[in-house]
């Protein structure tokens, strides 16, 4: 797996319709991502967290024919908790 540097976070798109509490999130939640890997300087986000992000700050990249996204920790708005 790949390890982002500094405060960068590697994400994959996560399509969800509701969280564990049953709150409907709608079908247009294109800004919900799952954390795949984090850099050494990331403080609040961990692998497997679901996060809402600033979509304009995302950088897309393709690794082994799979689309990933990279973002800095400061561009994550919140973590989706159960």
C-alpha positions as CSV (number, residue, x, y, z in Angstrom):
1,X,0.0,0.0,0.0
2,X,1.0,3.6,-0.4
3,X,1.9,5.9,2.5
4,X,1.1,9.6,2.0
5,X,3.7,12.1,3.3
6,X,3.3,14.8,6.0
7,X,-0.4,15.8,6.5
8,X,-1.7,14.1,3.4
9,X,-4.5,11.5,3.4
10,X,-5.2,8.9,0.8
11,X,-9.0,8.3,0.2
12,X,-11.4,6.2,-1.8
13,X,-14.9,7.2,-2.7
14,X,-17.5,5.7,-0.4
15,X,-21.1,5.6,-1.6
16,X,-23.5,5.4,1.4
17,X,-27.2,6.0,1.9
18,X,-27.4,6.0,5.7
19,X,-25.1,5.8,8.7
20,X,-25.3,3.3,11.5
21,X,-27.8,5.6,13.3
22,X,-30.2,5.3,10.4
23,X,-29.8,8.9,9.3
24,X,-30.4,9.2,5.6
25,X,-27.6,10.9,3.8
26,X,-29.1,11.1,0.4
27,X,-27.8,10.0,-3.0
28,X,-25.8,13.2,-3.8
29,X,-23.1,12.8,-1.1
30,X,-20.2,12.8,-3.4
31,X,-18.0,14.2,-0.7
32,X,-18.0,11.1,1.6
33,X,-14.8,9.2,1.4
34,X,-13.1,6.3,3.3
35,X,-9.6,6.9,4.6
36,X,-7.1,4.3,3.2
37,X,-3.8,5.6,4.5
38,X,-2.5,8.7,6.4
39,X,0.8,10.6,6.6
40,X,2.9,10.8,9.7
41,X,1.7,14.3,10.7
42,X,-2.0,13.5,10.5
43,X,-3.5,14.0,14.0
44,X,-7.2,13.4,14.0
45,X,-8.1,11.1,11.1
46,X,-7.3,7.4,11.0
47,X,-7.6,4.5,8.5
48,X,-11.2,3.3,7.8
49,X,-12.8,6.6,9.0
50,X,-15.5,8.0,6.8
51,X,-15.0,11.7,6.2
52,X,-16.7,14.7,4.6
53,X,-14.2,16.7,2.6
54,X,-13.8,20.0,0.6
55,X,-14.2,18.5,-2.9
56,X,-12.3,21.4,-4.5
57,X,-9.2,20.4,-2.5
58,X,-9.1,16.8,-3.7
59,X,-6.5,15.5,-6.1
60,X,-7.4,12.4,-8.1
61,X,-4.9,9.7,-9.0
62,X,-5.1,6.2,-10.5
63,X,-3.0,3.4,-9.0
64,X,-3.3,-0.1,-10.5
65,X,-6.5,0.9,-12.4
66,X,-8.2,2.0,-9.1
67,X,-9.1,5.6,-8.5
68,X,-7.8,7.2,-5.3
69,X,-7.9,10.7,-3.9
70,X,-5.4,12.7,-1.9
71,X,-6.2,15.6,0.4
72,X,-4.6,17.5,3.2
73,X,-6.0,17.0,6.7
74,X,-7.0,20.7,6.9
75,X,-9.5,20.1,4.1
76,X,-11.5,17.5,5.9
77,X,-14.7,19.0,7.4
78,X,-15.8,16.2,9.7
79,X,-15.6,12.5,10.5
80,X,-18.8,10.4,10.2
81,X,-19.2,8.6,13.5
82,X,-21.6,5.8,14.5
